Every structure is written in structure tokens, then in C-alpha cells.
Amino acid sequence: MSDADSSLAQFDWFAFRLALRSAAFSDGRSQAEMAADAGVTSSDFSRLMGGHHLSIAKVIAACDWMDRDLRSFYRAPPVQGKSRACSAGNVKHSAVKHEVRA
């Protein structure tokens, strides 16, 4: 997560990888059995445990297998003050005074 822009929403791949590895090691079964139980291929399960970024469907399947909420790995962007800029399409231009320069 450190190489990404911290002002944007992010998925914490490092925390996800640690949680998956911990769940897998405490499970004690073979990787193929755990992958089948999770509904992903053994190769995908291995890649997820290695920290690779895969499709959201596979990440959700792994989260369900771990009995973890996907959003527990979501990192929301910092809350910023509300903008006061008039960028909406409903700005009434007739009410805006324009300065005329000579």
C-alpha cells in the first residue's frame, strides 16, 4: 500500500495476504483442498497467498472462505473538507455577476 496515492481509496493487499496466509496455515489442509473449498483454483489460491492482485471475484471467494468481510481490507481515502466550488450544472448564471473590464 505504500507505493499508492494515500489520498485515494485502496485495498490493503498486504493485510489481505497476511490474513489469508494465517487462515491457510491454521487450517492445516492441502492448498488444493483449501482452494477447492474457497471456489478458486489452486494456482489462484497460491497467487493470492503470495500477494498477487487477482480479480475481485477471487478475492471475495477467499474472503468468504476466511469468513472475513471484504471491506475489512478496504482503506477509505481521508475525509476532506467539502468543496465550496460551484461546479454543479444547476448554477444559475444569471445570478452570477461578471466584472467587465474596459
Biopython code that builds the backbone (N, CA, C, O; Angstrom):
import numpy as np
from Bio.PDB.StructureBuilder import StructureBuilder

atoms = [
    (1, "MET", "N", (0.800, -1.182, 0.000)),
    (1, "MET", "CA", (0.000, 0.000, 0.000)),
    (1, "MET", "C", (0.851, 1.258, 0.000)),
    (1, "MET", "O", (0.337, 2.325, -0.333)),
    (2, "SER", "N", (2.082, 1.189, 0.344)),
    (2, "SER", "CA", (2.916, 2.374, 0.492)),
    (2, "SER", "C", (3.234, 3.060, -0.827)),
    (2, "SER", "O", (3.530, 4.255, -0.835)),
    (3, "ASP", "N", (3.181, 2.336, -1.952)),
    (3, "ASP", "CA", (3.521, 2.957, -3.217)),
    (3, "ASP", "C", (2.337, 3.637, -3.884)),
    (3, "ASP", "O", (2.507, 4.286, -4.916)),
    (4, "ALA", "N", (1.156, 3.508, -3.329)),
    (4, "ALA", "CA", (-0.038, 4.102, -3.925)),
    (4, "ALA", "C", (-0.304, 5.480, -3.330)),
    (4, "ALA", "O", (0.235, 5.845, -2.285)),
    (5, "ASP", "N", (-1.144, 6.227, -4.021)),
    (5, "ASP", "CA", (-1.537, 7.556, -3.568)),
    (5, "ASP", "C", (-2.454, 7.407, -2.358)),
    (5, "ASP", "O", (-3.554, 6.868, -2.479)),
    (6, "SER", "N", (-2.015, 7.874, -1.206)),
    (6, "SER", "CA", (-2.787, 7.694, 0.029)),
    (6, "SER", "C", (-4.013, 8.585, 0.085)),
    (6, "SER", "O", (-4.790, 8.492, 1.036)),
    (7, "SER", "N", (-4.211, 9.443, -0.901)),
    (7, "SER", "CA", (-5.411, 10.275, -0.917)),
    (7, "SER", "C", (-6.569, 9.572, -1.624)),
    (7, "SER", "O", (-7.674, 10.111, -1.691)),
    (8, "LEU", "N", (-6.320, 8.374, -2.149)),
    (8, "LEU", "CA", (-7.343, 7.625, -2.871)),
    (8, "LEU", "C", (-7.782, 6.393, -2.077)),
    (8, "LEU", "O", (-7.061, 5.918, -1.200)),
    (9, "ALA", "N", (-8.960, 5.889, -2.392)),
    (9, "ALA", "CA", (-9.439, 4.642, -1.790)),
    (9, "ALA", "C", (-8.503, 3.513, -2.222)),
    (9, "ALA", "O", (-8.028, 3.494, -3.358)),
    (10, "GLN", "N", (-8.242, 2.575, -1.311)),
    (10, "GLN", "CA", (-7.296, 1.494, -1.597)),
    (10, "GLN", "C", (-7.769, 0.179, -1.002)),
    (10, "GLN", "O", (-8.575, 0.155, -0.072)),
    (11, "PHE", "N", (-7.261, -0.906, -1.546)),
    (11, "PHE", "CA", (-7.438, -2.233, -0.970)),
    (11, "PHE", "C", (-6.101, -2.606, -0.348)),
    (11, "PHE", "O", (-5.064, -2.512, -1.003)),
    (12, "ASP", "N", (-6.118, -3.029, 0.912)),
    (12, "ASP", "CA", (-4.883, -3.348, 1.620)),
    (12, "ASP", "C", (-4.462, -4.782, 1.289)),
    (12, "ASP", "O", (-4.787, -5.728, 2.007)),
    (13, "TRP", "N", (-3.730, -4.911, 0.182)),
    (13, "TRP", "CA", (-3.293, -6.233, -0.279)),
    (13, "TRP", "C", (-2.366, -6.905, 0.723)),
    (13, "TRP", "O", (-2.386, -8.128, 0.862)),
    (14, "PHE", "N", (-1.562, -6.124, 1.417)),
    (14, "PHE", "CA", (-0.634, -6.706, 2.385)),
    (14, "PHE", "C", (-1.400, -7.356, 3.543)),
    (14, "PHE", "O", (-1.102, -8.486, 3.931)),
    (15, "ALA", "N", (-2.384, -6.642, 4.089)),
    (15, "ALA", "CA", (-3.191, -7.196, 5.188)),
    (15, "ALA", "C", (-3.998, -8.399, 4.709)),
    (15, "ALA", "O", (-4.157, -9.375, 5.441)),
    (16, "PHE", "N", (-4.505, -8.328, 3.480)),
    (16, "PHE", "CA", (-5.258, -9.456, 2.925)),
    (16, "PHE", "C", (-4.362, -10.688, 2.824)),
    (16, "PHE", "O", (-4.757, -11.785, 3.218)),
    (17, "ARG", "N", (-3.163, -10.499, 2.297)),
    (17, "ARG", "CA", (-2.213, -11.613, 2.158)),
    (17, "ARG", "C", (-1.885, -12.229, 3.504)),
    (17, "ARG", "O", (-1.866, -13.452, 3.640)),
    (18, "LEU", "N", (-1.627, -11.388, 4.508)),
    (18, "LEU", "CA", (-1.316, -11.907, 5.842)),
    (18, "LEU", "C", (-2.483, -12.694, 6.428)),
    (18, "LEU", "O", (-2.288, -13.755, 7.021)),
    (19, "ALA", "N", (-3.694, -12.171, 6.262)),
    (19, "ALA", "CA", (-4.878, -12.854, 6.795)),
    (19, "ALA", "C", (-5.085, -14.198, 6.094)),
    (19, "ALA", "O", (-5.404, -15.194, 6.743)),
    (20, "LEU", "N", (-4.905, -14.230, 4.785)),
    (20, "LEU", "CA", (-5.091, -15.470, 4.031)),
    (20, "LEU", "C", (-4.033, -16.501, 4.407)),
    (20, "LEU", "O", (-4.345, -17.678, 4.587)),
    (21, "ARG", "N", (-2.800, -16.067, 4.525)),
    (21, "ARG", "CA", (-1.729, -16.997, 4.914)),
    (21, "ARG", "C", (-1.963, -17.541, 6.316)),
    (21, "ARG", "O", (-1.752, -18.727, 6.568)),
    (22, "SER", "N", (-2.392, -16.689, 7.217)),
    (22, "SER", "CA", (-2.674, -17.125, 8.584)),
    (22, "SER", "C", (-3.814, -18.142, 8.612)),
    (22, "SER", "O", (-3.731, -19.159, 9.300)),
    (23, "ALA", "N", (-4.873, -17.859, 7.862)),
    (23, "ALA", "CA", (-6.011, -18.782, 7.808)),
    (23, "ALA", "C", (-5.611, -20.110, 7.181)),
    (23, "ALA", "O", (-6.040, -21.172, 7.632)),
    (24, "ALA", "N", (-4.790, -20.046, 6.142)),
    (24, "ALA", "CA", (-4.360, -21.267, 5.466)),
    (24, "ALA", "C", (-3.457, -22.114, 6.356)),
    (24, "ALA", "O", (-3.603, -23.336, 6.405)),
    (25, "PHE", "N", (-2.533, -21.478, 7.055)),
    (25, "PHE", "CA", (-1.627, -22.239, 7.910)),
    (25, "PHE", "C", (-2.352, -22.838, 9.107)),
    (25, "PHE", "O", (-2.003, -23.931, 9.555)),
    (26, "SER", "N", (-3.341, -22.151, 9.623)),
    (26, "SER", "CA", (-4.082, -22.701, 10.764)),
    (26, "SER", "C", (-5.080, -23.766, 10.321)),
    (26, "SER", "O", (-5.503, -24.589, 11.132)),
    (27, "ASP", "N", (-5.459, -23.759, 9.048)),
    (27, "ASP", "CA", (-6.404, -24.759, 8.534)),
    (27, "ASP", "C", (-5.767, -26.143, 8.506)),
    (27, "ASP", "O", (-6.388, -27.125, 8.914)),
    (28, "GLY", "N", (-4.530, -26.220, 8.026)),
    (28, "GLY", "CA", (-3.796, -27.476, 8.050)),
    (28, "GLY", "C", (-4.031, -28.393, 6.859)),
    (28, "GLY", "O", (-3.316, -29.384, 6.711)),
    (29, "ARG", "N", (-4.997, -28.103, 6.014)),
    (29, "ARG", "CA", (-5.237, -28.966, 4.855)),
    (29, "ARG", "C", (-4.302, -28.571, 3.719)),
    (29, "ARG", "O", (-3.569, -27.586, 3.807)),
    (30, "SER", "N", (-4.345, -29.362, 2.655)),
    (30, "SER", "CA", (-3.512, -29.040, 1.494)),
    (30, "SER", "C", (-4.049, -27.793, 0.808)),
    (30, "SER", "O", (-5.220, -27.440, 0.947)),
    (31, "GLN", "N", (-3.177, -27.144, 0.074)),
    (31, "GLN", "CA", (-3.568, -25.934, -0.641)),
    (31, "GLN", "C", (-4.676, -26.244, -1.647)),
    (31, "GLN", "O", (-5.594, -25.442, -1.823)),
    (32, "ALA", "N", (-4.599, -27.389, -2.300)),
    (32, "ALA", "CA", (-5.616, -27.781, -3.277)),
    (32, "ALA", "C", (-6.978, -27.946, -2.604)),
    (32, "ALA", "O", (-7.994, -27.539, -3.167)),
    (33, "GLU", "N", (-7.012, -28.530, -1.420)),
    (33, "GLU", "CA", (-8.272, -28.700, -0.691)),
    (33, "GLU", "C", (-8.853, -27.351, -0.267)),
    (33, "GLU", "O", (-10.055, -27.119, -0.394)),
    (34, "MET", "N", (-8.000, -26.471, 0.234)),
    (34, "MET", "CA", (-8.473, -25.149, 0.658)),
    (34, "MET", "C", (-8.971, -24.350, -0.536)),
    (34, "MET", "O", (-9.997, -23.676, -0.444)),
    (35, "ALA", "N", (-8.257, -24.415, -1.656)),
    (35, "ALA", "CA", (-8.657, -23.690, -2.867)),
    (35, "ALA", "C", (-10.011, -24.187, -3.358)),
    (35, "ALA", "O", (-10.881, -23.392, -3.715)),
    (36, "ALA", "N", (-10.184, -25.503, -3.373)),
    (36, "ALA", "CA", (-11.457, -26.081, -3.815)),
    (36, "ALA", "C", (-12.587, -25.641, -2.880)),
    (36, "ALA", "O", (-13.689, -25.330, -3.332)),
    (37, "ASP", "N", (-12.310, -25.619, -1.603)),
    (37, "ASP", "CA", (-13.288, -25.173, -0.614)),
    (37, "ASP", "C", (-13.652, -23.697, -0.825)),
    (37, "ASP", "O", (-14.803, -23.300, -0.642)),
    (38, "ALA", "N", (-12.668, -22.904, -1.208)),
    (38, "ALA", "CA", (-12.883, -21.467, -1.437)),
    (38, "ALA", "C", (-13.545, -21.194, -2.783)),
    (38, "ALA", "O", (-14.147, -20.138, -2.977)),
    (39, "GLY", "N", (-13.437, -22.134, -3.706)),
    (39, "GLY", "CA", (-14.029, -21.940, -5.026)),
    (39, "GLY", "C", (-13.103, -21.275, -6.018)),
    (39, "GLY", "O", (-13.562, -20.633, -6.963)),
    (40, "VAL", "N", (-11.802, -21.420, -5.817)),
    (40, "VAL", "CA", (-10.803, -20.893, -6.749)),
    (40, "VAL", "C", (-9.843, -22.017, -7.102)),
    (40, "VAL", "O", (-9.839, -23.062, -6.452)),
    (41, "THR", "N", (-9.039, -21.810, -8.116)),
    (41, "THR", "CA", (-8.055, -22.835, -8.478)),
    (41, "THR", "C", (-6.909, -22.820, -7.460)),
    (41, "THR", "O", (-6.705, -21.840, -6.743)),
    (42, "SER", "N", (-6.198, -23.889, -7.421)),
    (42, "SER", "CA", (-5.041, -23.977, -6.534)),
    (42, "SER", "C", (-4.005, -22.914, -6.908)),
    (42, "SER", "O", (-3.356, -22.329, -6.041)),
    (43, "SER", "N", (-3.866, -22.680, -8.201)),
    (43, "SER", "CA", (-2.935, -21.669, -8.680)),
    (43, "SER", "C", (-3.349, -20.276, -8.205)),
    (43, "SER", "O", (-2.509, -19.497, -7.755)),
    (44, "ASP", "N", (-4.648, -19.962, -8.305)),
    (44, "ASP", "CA", (-5.140, -18.665, -7.840)),
    (44, "ASP", "C", (-4.944, -18.513, -6.334)),
    (44, "ASP", "O", (-4.551, -17.448, -5.857)),
    (45, "PHE", "N", (-5.215, -19.567, -5.602)),
    (45, "PHE", "CA", (-5.052, -19.531, -4.149)),
    (45, "PHE", "C", (-3.591, -19.257, -3.792)),
    (45, "PHE", "O", (-3.295, -18.466, -2.897)),
    (46, "SER", "N", (-2.691, -19.922, -4.504)),
    (46, "SER", "CA", (-1.260, -19.716, -4.285)),
    (46, "SER", "C", (-0.859, -18.280, -4.605)),
    (46, "SER", "O", (-0.101, -17.658, -3.861)),
    (47, "ARG", "N", (-1.374, -17.758, -5.717)),
    (47, "ARG", "CA", (-1.046, -16.383, -6.092)),
    (47, "ARG", "C", (-1.569, -15.382, -5.070)),
    (47, "ARG", "O", (-0.876, -14.423, -4.729)),
    (48, "LEU", "N", (-2.777, -15.598, -4.583)),
    (48, "LEU", "CA", (-3.332, -14.708, -3.558)),
    (48, "LEU", "C", (-2.487, -14.759, -2.289)),
    (48, "LEU", "O", (-2.224, -13.724, -1.676)),
    (49, "MET", "N", (-2.063, -15.954, -1.895)),
    (49, "MET", "CA", (-1.219, -16.083, -0.704)),
    (49, "MET", "C", (0.139, -15.429, -0.912)),
    (49, "MET", "O", (0.787, -15.010, 0.048)),
    (50, "GLY", "N", (0.568, -15.344, -2.162)),
    (50, "GLY", "CA", (1.847, -14.723, -2.478)),
    (50, "GLY", "C", (1.758, -13.212, -2.634)),
    (50, "GLY", "O", (2.773, -12.548, -2.847)),
    (51, "GLY", "N", (0.556, -12.668, -2.530)),
    (51, "GLY", "CA", (0.405, -11.224, -2.619)),
    (51, "GLY", "C", (0.081, -10.686, -3.998)),
    (51, "GLY", "O", (0.104, -9.473, -4.211)),
    (52, "HIS", "N", (-0.222, -11.576, -4.944)),
    (52, "HIS", "CA", (-0.578, -11.124, -6.288)),
    (52, "HIS", "C", (-1.987, -10.549, -6.290)),
    (52, "HIS", "O", (-2.833, -10.962, -5.497)),
    (53, "HIS", "N", (-2.235, -9.607, -7.171)),
    (53, "HIS", "CA", (-3.546, -8.974, -7.298)),
    (53, "HIS", "C", (-4.350, -9.741, -8.338)),
    (53, "HIS", "O", (-3.978, -9.791, -9.510)),
    (54, "LEU", "N", (-5.447, -10.334, -7.904)),
    (54, "LEU", "CA", (-6.310, -11.074, -8.822)),
    (54, "LEU", "C", (-7.673, -10.411, -8.898)),
    (54, "LEU", "O", (-7.893, -9.358, -8.299)),
    (55, "SER", "N", (-8.581, -11.021, -9.627)),
    (55, "SER", "CA", (-9.911, -10.448, -9.835)),
    (55, "SER", "C", (-10.672, -10.328, -8.524)),
    (55, "SER", "O", (-10.411, -11.053, -7.564)),
    (56, "ILE", "N", (-11.607, -9.406, -8.507)),
    (56, "ILE", "CA", (-12.406, -9.172, -7.314)),
    (56, "ILE", "C", (-13.206, -10.417, -6.939)),
    (56, "ILE", "O", (-13.409, -10.676, -5.753)),
    (57, "ALA", "N", (-13.659, -11.182, -7.911)),
    (57, "ALA", "CA", (-14.425, -12.403, -7.627)),
    (57, "ALA", "C", (-13.586, -13.403, -6.823)),
    (57, "ALA", "O", (-14.093, -14.059, -5.913)),
    (58, "LYS", "N", (-12.316, -13.510, -7.165)),
    (58, "LYS", "CA", (-11.441, -14.449, -6.455)),
    (58, "LYS", "C", (-11.104, -13.935, -5.057)),
    (58, "LYS", "O", (-10.976, -14.714, -4.113)),
    (59, "VAL", "N", (-10.962, -12.625, -4.939)),
    (59, "VAL", "CA", (-10.703, -12.024, -3.625)),
    (59, "VAL", "C", (-11.923, -12.210, -2.723)),
    (59, "VAL", "O", (-11.781, -12.533, -1.544)),
    (60, "ILE", "N", (-13.117, -12.007, -3.274)),
    (60, "ILE", "CA", (-14.346, -12.221, -2.496)),
    (60, "ILE", "C", (-14.455, -13.679, -2.065)),
    (60, "ILE", "O", (-14.813, -13.961, -0.922)),
    (61, "ALA", "N", (-14.150, -14.604, -2.967)),
    (61, "ALA", "CA", (-14.197, -16.033, -2.637)),
    (61, "ALA", "C", (-13.231, -16.354, -1.492)),
    (61, "ALA", "O", (-13.571, -17.113, -0.584)),
    (62, "ALA", "N", (-12.043, -15.783, -1.538)),
    (62, "ALA", "CA", (-11.065, -16.013, -0.470)),
    (62, "ALA", "C", (-11.540, -15.390, 0.841)),
    (62, "ALA", "O", (-11.376, -15.984, 1.907)),
    (63, "CYS", "N", (-12.122, -14.210, 0.765)),
    (63, "CYS", "CA", (-12.655, -13.565, 1.978)),
    (63, "CYS", "C", (-13.768, -14.404, 2.582)),
    (63, "CYS", "O", (-13.819, -14.589, 3.798)),
    (64, "ASP", "N", (-14.662, -14.915, 1.737)),
    (64, "ASP", "CA", (-15.737, -15.777, 2.230)),
    (64, "ASP", "C", (-15.159, -17.036, 2.883)),
    (64, "ASP", "O", (-15.639, -17.474, 3.929)),
    (65, "TRP", "N", (-14.141, -17.607, 2.268)),
    (65, "TRP", "CA", (-13.506, -18.805, 2.825)),
    (65, "TRP", "C", (-12.893, -18.504, 4.197)),
    (65, "TRP", "O", (-12.953, -19.332, 5.106)),
    (66, "MET", "N", (-12.302, -17.311, 4.336)),
    (66, "MET", "CA", (-11.702, -16.915, 5.621)),
    (66, "MET", "C", (-12.751, -16.452, 6.622)),
    (66, "MET", "O", (-12.445, -16.234, 7.795)),
    (67, "ASP", "N", (-13.997, -16.300, 6.153)),
    (67, "ASP", "CA", (-15.072, -15.735, 6.974)),
    (67, "ASP", "C", (-14.717, -14.314, 7.398)),
    (67, "ASP", "O", (-14.908, -13.920, 8.548)),
    (68, "ARG", "N", (-14.197, -13.561, 6.439)),
    (68, "ARG", "CA", (-13.819, -12.158, 6.651)),
    (68, "ARG", "C", (-14.603, -11.278, 5.700)),
    (68, "ARG", "O", (-14.859, -11.658, 4.557)),
    (69, "ASP", "N", (-14.976, -10.126, 6.165)),
    (69, "ASP", "CA", (-15.657, -9.160, 5.323)),
    (69, "ASP", "C", (-14.641, -8.514, 4.380)),
    (69, "ASP", "O", (-13.589, -8.044, 4.814)),
    (70, "LEU", "N", (-14.962, -8.499, 3.112)),
    (70, "LEU", "CA", (-14.088, -7.881, 2.109)),
    (70, "LEU", "C", (-13.725, -6.453, 2.506)),
    (70, "LEU", "O", (-12.592, -6.017, 2.302)),
    (71, "ARG", "N", (-14.683, -5.730, 3.070)),
    (71, "ARG", "CA", (-14.453, -4.330, 3.424)),
    (71, "ARG", "C", (-13.468, -4.173, 4.583)),
    (71, "ARG", "O", (-13.004, -3.063, 4.845)),
    (72, "SER", "N", (-13.147, -5.244, 5.268)),
    (72, "SER", "CA", (-12.158, -5.116, 6.346)),
    (72, "SER", "C", (-10.763, -4.820, 5.791)),
    (72, "SER", "O", (-9.864, -4.426, 6.534)),
    (73, "PHE", "N", (-10.591, -5.010, 4.486)),
    (73, "PHE", "CA", (-9.313, -4.715, 3.841)),
    (73, "PHE", "C", (-9.366, -3.421, 3.022)),
    (73, "PHE", "O", (-8.390, -3.040, 2.375)),
    (74, "TYR", "N", (-10.510, -2.762, 3.062)),
    (74, "TYR", "CA", (-10.701, -1.504, 2.330)),
    (74, "TYR", "C", (-10.167, -0.351, 3.165)),
    (74, "TYR", "O", (-10.438, -0.260, 4.362)),
    (75, "ARG", "N", (-9.417, 0.514, 2.531)),
    (75, "ARG", "CA", (-8.894, 1.706, 3.195)),
    (75, "ARG", "C", (-9.482, 2.920, 2.497)),
    (75, "ARG", "O", (-9.110, 3.248, 1.370)),
    (76, "ALA", "N", (-10.406, 3.584, 3.184)),
    (76, "ALA", "CA", (-11.081, 4.747, 2.611)),
    (76, "ALA", "C", (-10.118, 5.922, 2.530)),
    (76, "ALA", "O", (-9.187, 6.030, 3.328)),
    (77, "PRO", "N", (-10.346, 6.789, 1.572)),
    (77, "PRO", "CA", (-9.497, 7.980, 1.497)),
    (77, "PRO", "C", (-9.787, 8.882, 2.682)),
    (77, "PRO", "O", (-10.880, 8.826, 3.245)),
    (78, "PRO", "N", (-8.836, 9.707, 3.070)),
    (78, "PRO", "CA", (-9.080, 10.618, 4.181)),
    (78, "PRO", "C", (-10.226, 11.569, 3.858)),
    (78, "PRO", "O", (-10.388, 11.996, 2.715)),
    (79, "VAL", "N", (-11.014, 11.892, 4.871)),
    (79, "VAL", "CA", (-12.134, 12.810, 4.676)),
    (79, "VAL", "C", (-11.580, 14.211, 4.506)),
    (79, "VAL", "O", (-10.783, 14.684, 5.316)),
    (80, "GLN", "N", (-12.007, 14.853, 3.462)),
    (80, "GLN", "CA", (-11.541, 16.204, 3.187)),
    (80, "GLN", "C", (-12.706, 17.163, 3.391)),
    (80, "GLN", "O", (-13.868, 16.760, 3.328)),
    (81, "GLY", "N", (-12.399, 18.399, 3.631)),
    (81, "GLY", "CA", (-13.442, 19.406, 3.777)),
    (81, "GLY", "C", (-14.260, 19.515, 2.502)),
    (81, "GLY", "O", (-13.746, 19.293, 1.406)),
    (82, "LYS", "N", (-15.521, 19.855, 2.645)),
    (82, "LYS", "CA", (-16.393, 19.977, 1.494)),
    (82, "LYS", "C", (-15.960, 21.140, 0.619)),
    (82, "LYS", "O", (-15.668, 22.226, 1.120)),
    (83, "SER", "N", (-15.917, 20.921, -0.654)),
    (83, "SER", "CA", (-15.545, 21.972, -1.597)),
    (83, "SER", "C", (-16.653, 23.017, -1.675)),
    (83, "SER", "O", (-17.838, 22.686, -1.634)),
    (84, "ARG", "N", (-16.262, 24.250, -1.785)),
    (84, "ARG", "CA", (-17.231, 25.327, -1.954)),
    (84, "ARG", "C", (-17.318, 25.779, -3.401)),
    (84, "ARG", "O", (-17.976, 26.775, -3.704)),
    (85, "ALA", "N", (-16.667, 25.064, -4.287)),
    (85, "ALA", "CA", (-16.661, 25.425, -5.705)),
    (85, "ALA", "C", (-18.031, 25.188, -6.318)),
    (85, "ALA", "O", (-18.724, 24.238, -5.953)),
    (86, "CYS", "N", (-18.416, 26.036, -7.231)),
    (86, "CYS", "CA", (-19.685, 25.910, -7.953)),
    (86, "CYS", "C", (-19.425, 25.124, -9.233)),
    (86, "CYS", "O", (-19.212, 25.707, -10.296)),
    (87, "SER", "N", (-19.445, 23.820, -9.126)),
    (87, "SER", "CA", (-19.165, 23.012, -10.308)),
    (87, "SER", "C", (-20.401, 22.270, -10.775)),
    (87, "SER", "O", (-20.340, 21.561, -11.780)),
    (88, "ALA", "N", (-21.518, 22.407, -10.082)),
    (88, "ALA", "CA", (-22.738, 21.700, -10.453)),
    (88, "ALA", "C", (-23.365, 22.327, -11.693)),
    (88, "ALA", "O", (-23.147, 23.504, -11.977)),
    (89, "GLY", "N", (-24.124, 21.559, -12.411)),
    (89, "GLY", "CA", (-24.783, 22.028, -13.608)),
    (89, "GLY", "C", (-25.972, 22.930, -13.334)),
    (89, "GLY", "O", (-26.519, 23.534, -14.256)),
    (90, "ASN", "N", (-26.373, 23.027, -12.083)),
    (90, "ASN", "CA", (-27.562, 23.813, -11.774)),
    (90, "ASN", "C", (-27.231, 25.238, -11.303)),
    (90, "ASN", "O", (-28.074, 25.893, -10.692)),
    (91, "VAL", "N", (-26.048, 25.708, -11.574)),
    (91, "VAL", "CA", (-25.668, 27.067, -11.210)),
    (91, "VAL", "C", (-26.430, 28.033, -12.107)),
    (91, "VAL", "O", (-26.412, 27.900, -13.331)),
    (92, "LYS", "N", (-27.085, 28.983, -11.507)),
    (92, "LYS", "CA", (-27.859, 29.961, -12.275)),
    (92, "LYS", "C", (-26.921, 31.087, -12.700)),
    (92, "LYS", "O", (-26.557, 31.949, -11.900)),
    (93, "HIS", "N", (-26.546, 31.061, -13.949)),
    (93, "HIS", "CA", (-25.578, 32.029, -14.459)),
    (93, "HIS", "C", (-26.118, 33.456, -14.441)),
    (93, "HIS", "O", (-25.335, 34.404, -14.382)),
    (94, "SER", "N", (-27.430, 33.628, -14.490)),
    (94, "SER", "CA", (-27.993, 34.965, -14.445)),
    (94, "SER", "C", (-27.761, 35.634, -13.093)),
    (94, "SER", "O", (-27.771, 36.861, -12.995)),
    (95, "ALA", "N", (-27.553, 34.831, -12.053)),
    (95, "ALA", "CA", (-27.327, 35.370, -10.713)),
    (95, "ALA", "C", (-25.856, 35.685, -10.473)),
    (95, "ALA", "O", (-25.517, 36.330, -9.481)),
    (96, "VAL", "N", (-24.987, 35.242, -11.361)),
    (96, "VAL", "CA", (-23.548, 35.452, -11.203)),
    (96, "VAL", "C", (-23.215, 36.805, -11.831)),
    (96, "VAL", "O", (-23.546, 37.052, -12.990)),
    (97, "LYS", "N", (-22.569, 37.666, -11.076)),
    (97, "LYS", "CA", (-22.178, 38.985, -11.577)),
    (97, "LYS", "C", (-20.816, 38.866, -12.239)),
    (97, "LYS", "O", (-19.870, 38.331, -11.658)),
    (98, "HIS", "N", (-20.733, 39.359, -13.431)),
    (98, "HIS", "CA", (-19.473, 39.335, -14.155)),
    (98, "HIS", "C", (-18.885, 40.734, -14.173)),
    (98, "HIS", "O", (-19.583, 41.716, -14.425)),
    (99, "GLU", "N", (-17.625, 40.807, -13.911)),
    (99, "GLU", "CA", (-16.927, 42.093, -13.925)),
    (99, "GLU", "C", (-16.504, 42.385, -15.357)),
    (99, "GLU", "O", (-15.874, 41.552, -16.010)),
    (100, "VAL", "N", (-16.840, 43.522, -15.820)),
    (100, "VAL", "CA", (-16.480, 43.917, -17.194)),
    (100, "VAL", "C", (-15.273, 44.845, -17.092)),
    (100, "VAL", "O", (-15.283, 45.837, -16.363)),
    (101, "ARG", "N", (-14.251, 44.497, -17.834)),
    (101, "ARG", "CA", (-13.035, 45.297, -17.848)),
    (101, "ARG", "C", (-12.998, 46.134, -19.120)),
    (101, "ARG", "O", (-13.365, 45.674, -20.201)),
    (102, "ALA", "N", (-12.563, 47.320, -18.969)),
    (102, "ALA", "CA", (-12.510, 48.223, -20.133)),
    (102, "ALA", "C", (-11.156, 48.204, -20.782)),
    (102, "ALA", "O", (-10.936, 48.902, -21.772)),
]
sb = StructureBuilder()
sb.init_structure("model")
sb.init_model(0)
sb.init_chain("A")
sb.init_seg("    ")
for serial, (resi, resn, name, xyz) in enumerate(atoms, 1):
    if name == "N":
        sb.init_residue(resn, " ", resi, " ")
    sb.init_atom(name, np.array(xyz, "f"), 0.0, 1.0, " ", f" {name:<3s}", serial, name[0])
structure = sb.get_structure()
